[in-house]
Amino acid sequence: MKLLVLQHIDVEHPGEWQDCMRLAGDTWDKVELDDGEPIPPLESYDALISMGGPMDVFDEDEHPWLIAEKLVIREAVQERNMPFLGVCLGHQLLAEALGGGVGRMSTPEVGLMDTSLTQAGQTDPLFDGVANPLACLQWHSCEIRNLPQGGEILATSSLCAVQAIRIGKHAYGLQFHVELTANTVTEWGKIPAYKESLEHALGVGALGRLDSDIAAKLADFNTTARRLYKNFTALTR
C-alpha cells in the first residue's frame, strides 16, 4: 500500500504507526502543511491520513492551507471513496470538510483516560480486537458538535460525546491518540500551547508525570495502535 500522511506540525507524526507501515511493507509520503508543502494529487495513493496539530479547524486566516486540506479530504472521501483516518485535528477536519460542525469545549480534555466504544463501535471493523474501554491520550480543547450527514459515533467519553466517527464505509476520525512512542510527551511538551494546556489541566510538573505514566503503559498503547493500523489498512487491502 501507499499512504499519504498530512501533518500540521512536525512533532505530530504517525508515531507507532510508522513502524506498522515499515513492518507491513507499506510506503508513505509525508506532507508538512505548516511548512507550505503542497498536497500532491491523490491518484497514486491507497489511503489518506491526517494527523493532529495545535491549530483549530476554523483558523483559516492564520493557516490558509486548512482550506486546501478540507477540499482534499472531501475529494478523498466523497469523490474517490478512499479510506481516510483522521486523528485529533484530522478527526475534526473530517467532520468540518463534510458539513459537520466543530466548536470549543467548556472543559478541555487533557491527559491519560479511557474512552468507551458505542454499540456501533463495538461491531465496527476498525475496532475489532480493541479493548473496551480503550485507554488513550487526550489533548484537545475543541470537539465535533454536529456530525456530517451519514456520520456515526463509534466512541464517546464523559467530557466529549464524539470520540470516534465513521462516515460511509471507510472514513474514520479519532479524537484521541494511541499512536504514542517513548518520545511523544517530550516532543509535544516543546510546543508552548500544548505545555500550557497540559499544566492548566493537570498542574505544574504535569509533563514529567504524564511521561512516566505513558512509559508504564506504552506496551499496551503500542498493541492498540498496531491493531488499529491493521484494521484500517485491511479496509483497502
N, C-alpha and C positions, 0 to 999 in steps of 0.2 A: 504494500500500500504506500501511497504518497500523500502526506498530510500537509496542509498549510496552517501555520500557527501565527495568530495575530497577537502581538504583545503591546502593552501600553506603558510599560516601564521595564527596564532590563531585569530587575530582580524578581518580577512575577513571570517566571518562565514555567514550562510544564513540569519541572521538578522530577519527581519519581517517574513520571510518565516518559521522560526521555530515555531512561533505562528500559522501560517496557518497549519503546519503539525500537531500540537497538536490538534487544533480545528477539523481537518478532521479525527482524529484518525489514522493518518499515523505514522509510525515509521521510524527512520533513524539511520544509523551508520555513524560516522564521522571518517575520516582517516586524520591525520595530517602528510602530506607527508614530510614537512620540519623537522619534528622530527624523521624521519626514520620509521614511521609506515608503515607496508606493506599493499598493496591493496588486500582485500580478493577476492575470486572467485565471479564472477557476478551472478552465478546461482540462488542465493536466493533473488535477488533484482529485483524490477519492473522498476526502473529508476535510472539514474546516473546524478549527479550534480557536476560540477567543478567550484569552486569559483575563486576569484581574488588573486593577490599577487604582491609583489614588484619586483620579478624576471621577466625575459623575456623568451619567448619560446625557444630561442636559447642559454640560459645559462646552457647548459647541463654539461659542465666541472665543474662548481661550484655546480650545483644541478642535479646530475645524475639521481635522481628519476623522472625527467621530461621525460626521455626516457621511463621508465616503464608506466608512466601515458599516454603518447601518444599511446602506444601499447594497453592499456586498453580502451581508447576512441575508437580506431579503432575497437577493438573487439566488444565493445558495439554497435556501430553504424552500422558497415558493416556486422558483423557476426551474431549478435543477434537481430538486428533491435530494440534495446532498446531505449526508449525515453531518450534523453540527453538534458541537459540545461547547457551551459557554460556562465559564467559571467566574463567580463573583460579579465583576463588572460585565464580563461576557454574558452571563446569565441575564442581567438586566438589559443589556443591549439587544438580546434576542427578543425579549418582550417588547421593548420600545420600537424595534425595527418592524415588528409585525403588527403594530397597532395597539399594544398594551400600554400601561402607564406605570411610571416609577416615581416614588416620592421619598422624602426624608423620613426617617424613623424618629419617634419621640424619644426612644432609648436605643442607642447603638448596640449592636450585638458583637461583642468582642471577647475572645478567649476560647479555651477548650470547652466544649459542651457536646451534648447529644442532639441529634435531630431524628424525628420519627417518620418512618415511611407511612404514607396513607394506604388505604386499601388498594388504590390503583398502583401505588408504588411497589407494594408487596408482590404484585403479579407482573410488574414491568420487566422486560428482559434486561434493561440496564442495571437493575439492582438484584439480578439473580445471584444467589450465593453471598449477598452482602448482609451483614448483621443489622438487626432492627431492635432497638435504636442503633443509630450509626454515630460513632464518635468522630468529631470533626473539629476543625479550627474555623472560628467565625471572626471576621474583621471588617465590618461594614456598617454604614450609617444610613444607607438607602435600601429600599425594598420594592419589590413589584407590588403595586396596589391593584392593578387591573390586568387580568390575563388577556392575551390576544385571543381572537376567535379560534376556537378549537383547542385551546390550551388546557392542560390537565395538571393538577397539582399532585406531585409524587412524594413530597416530603414536607414536613412542617415542624415548627418549634413554638415554644410559648411566646417568644418575642417577635417572631417573623413567620407569618402564616404560609408564605410561599418560599420554601427552601429548595425545591426542585420542581421542574416542569418538563413536560413533553408536549411538543406541537407536531401534529402529524405522526408519522411512524418513527422517525429517527432524528428529530431536532430536540436537543436536551439543554437545559440550563441547571446549573448547580450554584446555589448561593454560597455554599460552604467550600472549604478546602480539605482535601485528603491527600493531595499530591506532594506532601511535605518531605523535605530532606533534612539532614542534620544541620544544614546551614540556613534554613528558611527564616527562622526568627532573627538571626544575626543580620541577614541581608535586608529583611523588611524593616528592622529596627533602625536602619540608617536613613530611612525616609522620615523626615520630621513629622509629616501628617500622620503616619502610621504610629510612630512612637507616642505622639501626643494623645491620639485616640486610645491607645492601649493603657497608658498611665492614667488617663481620665477615667477609664472604666475600672481598672484593677489596682490603681495606686502606684506610687513611686516604687521603682525597682521591679515593676511587673515584667519587664523584658527578660531579666535573668530567670525569674520564676517560671515564666512561660517556656523558656528554652529548656529548662530542666524537666518540666512536665512533659513536653513533647518528646524529649530524648528517651524518657522512660516508656513511652508508648509508641515509639517510632516504628517498631516492627509491625504493630497492628495497623498503623496508618498505611504502611507500605503494602501490606496484604490487601487492604481495601482498595488502594489506588490501582494495584495490579489487576484486581478483579474487575473494577470499573472500566479500565482500559480494554481488557479482553472482551468484556460485554459490549462496549461501544464499537470497537472495531469489527466485532462479529456481525454487526448490522450491515457492514459493507462487504466483508469477505464472503 
